[in-house]
Amino acid sequence: MSGCMGHVREQKPTFNEANNDMRIDTESQQKPRRLRSSYHFLRYTALNVYRRLFSIVFVANLAVFIAIMIMDRSVLAFVNATAANLTACGLARQPLVVNSIYRVVCSVPRSAPLWIRRVAAKAFHFGGVHSGCGVASLLWYIGLVVLVSLQYWVPVEKTGEALVTLPTAVVVLAYIILILLLSIVVVAYPVFRFHHHDYFELTHRFLGWTVILLFLALLLVFSDNARRLSGNLSLGQYLVRLPAFWLLFVVIAAIIHPYLLLRKVRVRPELLSNHAIRLHMDHTTTSFGKGIQLSKHPLRDWHSFATFPDSPAGDSFSSLVSKAGDWTSDTIVNPPTHLWKRGVLLHGFAYVMGMFNRIIVVTTGSGIGPCLSFLGDSNRPAMRVLWQTRSPFETYGQGIMDLVKEMDPDPLVMDTNKTGRVDMVSVVEQLMHEFRAEAVCVISNPRLTKKLVFELETRGVVAMGPIFDS
């Protein structure tokens, strides 16, 4: 399902048990939409939690920059600051760190005030730290290159009669790394990332690895030159006193760790239709709110999918894959028997749902997968499901429909081939009132998710949905 919902009269979907179909009550009128103020735009769009985290990181770096410019303008200060931001940037995407962030932030009990849980539920915006540190590392590095260039082209120190400058290797490495960092930031820009995601992923990964290795080489060459000037220190003695050296080893370990768990796992494909496939795996177990990264080649594009247990026993699990691009289309046409996985199962957006007592899940297409991750969880919240998709039975089959009814005995399943694209805001508001839900969780394509979350939040509803960098 793609695209936005059309503006129609308020519609009340009801589930017909006799024919498993949806019927729409068109007698009620849609409530007038509230005017959107500049306050709403600033709070929920321009200054959302993701951008606030980005700004906090940026302001913190600015404060450190001012302090360094006042007290210490040395090259080493810029080296350490760049390394610190590169490390934080890498750790913000490390699976063990991501899981820890979710577990800590989302440990708020359901008995806590709703406003506290609403704040904690924004844990999936942590990508703001990743991007903030990434941009900050580029700016610090630009300052480093300026200082290196000045020392190379305008030597300022004398040893005896000889004028001492930085080695040419330092300058060459410095400019190569600068070009790579600029490339990484450019391809990570959301517009480019949306339209060329595979190219973004490969560039981000391989150029990122290259930058770390070249930065380590730069550090070694620079340190060797500096320790010669210092007189009585060996290269090893100089390096162990340098914070950047240890920081780089931390980020290298963070990058390597998921690939130490790289495995080719057995997959049992279950073709649901020419639009969707269900992949069964049993190499480990899963729990609510976890996803898996899969690939057909360990060094090519990786794709993340929500997981849900196949049975209450939980000895195997599944992922739903619907047609949304070249990789998914090929997976449906040529069902795989083995796929590569890396790292551990990763907590995702669905994990924040566990903090609420009563929720409404609004989803389209294979977005139903994260909702099903609560199967087998005896402590799951009370839930209503509003699922809008094309030909649900023909596309996903009776098995998936039965699983959906385990989550909600009376789900609102809209077949868009019969109802068309329905504006779900008024339907959700009615469900909120009837079900007394604490929060609404939207899982759909980025455009529709952003639209529905904004519409609901500006009405005072606790609403959330995955963002482009969650």
Sequence and secondary structure as in RCSB ss.txt:
>XXXX:A:sequence
MSGCMGHVREQKPTFNEANNDMRIDTESQQKPRRLRSSYHFLRYTALNVYRRLFSIVFVANLAVFIAIMIMDRSV
LAFVNATAANLTACGLARQPLVVNSIYRVVCSVPRSAPLWIRRVAAKAFHFGGVHSGCGVASLLWYIGLVVLVSL
QYWVPVEKTGEALVTLPTAVVVLAYIILILLLSIVVVAYPVFRFHHHDYFELTHRFLGWTVILLFLALLLVFSDN
ARRLSGNLSLGQYLVRLPAFWLLFVVIAAIIHPYLLLRKVRVRPELLSNHAIRLHMDHTTTSFGKGIQLSKHPLR
DWHSFATFPDSPAGDSFSSLVSKAGDWTSDTIVNPPTHLWKRGVLLHGFAYVMGMFNRIIVVTTGSGIGPCLSFL
GDSNRPAMRVLWQTRSPFETYGQGIMDLVKEMDPDPLVMDTNKTGRVDMVSVVEQLMHEFRAEAVCVISNPRLTK
KLVFELETRGVVAMGPIFDS
>XXXX:A:secstr
  S     S  EEEEETTTTEEEEE  S         HHHHIIIIIT HHHHHHHHHHHHHHHHHHHHHHH   H
HHHHHHHHHHHHHHHHTT HHHHHHHHHHHTT  TTS HHHHHHHGGGGGGHHHHHHHHHHHHHHHHHHHHHHHH
HHHS  EEETTEEE   HHHHHHHHHHHHHHHHHHHHTSHHHHHHSHHHHHHHHHHHHHHHHHHHHHHHHHHHHH
HHHHHSS  HHHHHHT HHHHHHHHHHHHHHHHHHT EEEE EEEE SSSEEEEEE SS   TTEEEEEESSTTS
  EEEE EESSTT SSEEEEEE  SHHHHHHHHS  SEEEE SS EE GGGGGGG SEEEEEEEGGGHHHHHTTT
T TT  EEEEEEEESSHHHHHHHHHHHHHHHH SS EEEEHHHH S  HHHHHHHHHHHHT SEEEEES HHHHH
HHHHHHHTTT  EE   TT 
